[in-house]
Amino acid sequence: MDAKAARKKAISDTQCELRAKLWPDITEDDLWNRKKRTGFTTVPRTMPIFTEIMDSMSNGKPVSKVYLDLWCRSFDEHVVALSKKEEMAFYSGFGGQRGVQTWSSRLDILAGLGFVKVAPGPYGTRSYALILNPYKIVAKHWAQKTSGLTEAHYNALLARAGEIKADDI
């Protein structure tokens, strides 16, 4: 076992020991383990600050739930077929008669901000979405002094990225 793997194992063992002490009545079956279950995706540890930044730049029209739903539907290729618009709108918190219309407008905002690219196809003008690296998009907005992206948000992203050793920004 190399040093990095040994360190990860030591951290995991320590966390499991702490969990057992704090919650002795919880078993492995009570937890959702990505190594034993299906239906998971990789999410950056900075996702909470990304979603806050997106919403702050979207002029009072929150887009983060649309982004998170897209992210959770993507695989390593980062391409999402937008074939289930009603479902995607509902999962993003937009139901009712205007749900798809609202979802579509929020998707357009995400595209306008550069977090995703949208392409036409068999499902209309919004048939496919490509999710771009959010670190690079936020850095670009910071350089352009985009309205809504505050120094506090940007500095929080830099600090968290440093903590987790993310070198994208």
Secondary structure, 3 states (H helix, E strand, C coil): CCHHHHHHHHHHHHHHHHHHHHCCCCCHHHCCCCCCCCCCCCCCCCHHHHHHHHHHHCCCCCCHHHHHHHHHHCCCCCEEECCCHHHHHHHCCCCCCCHHHHHHHHHHHHHHHCCEEEEEECCEEEEEEEECCHHHHHHHHHHCCCCCCCHHHHHHHHHHHHHCCCCCC
